[in-house]
Amino acid sequence: LQPGATVLLTITAAGMCGIGFGLFQVPNNHVMLATASRARGGAASALMSMARLAGQTLGALLAALLFRQVGAASDVPIITAAVIALIAVGGSLWVGHRLMPVIK
């Protein structure tokens, strides 16, 4: 995006990236764990956890820097982010619960 991009364009672009990453991550994780041998299953799981934690840390850092640069005139951005996070967690738990018989 250009430096003067509108908020709506930024939200749209971030949403498109999030959907794309979400569609890619589940099959990628499945393939990584399915192809690892039983002896290396722990290492594969640890690698995925480390990558996830690094992504969360960098995402939080970038969000903090963005709020520091742009500033938040109200609580609306934080409340919106919290609602989106809760929806994402609920969706993940719902999908995970539906896939449990497949994993066992």
Secondary structure, DSSP 8 states (H G I E B T S, - for coil): --TT--HHHHHHHHHHHHHHHHHHHHHHHHHHHHHS-GGGHHHHHHHHHHHHHHHHHHHHHHHHHHHHHH--SSSHHHHHHHHHHHHHHHHHHHHHHHHHHHH-
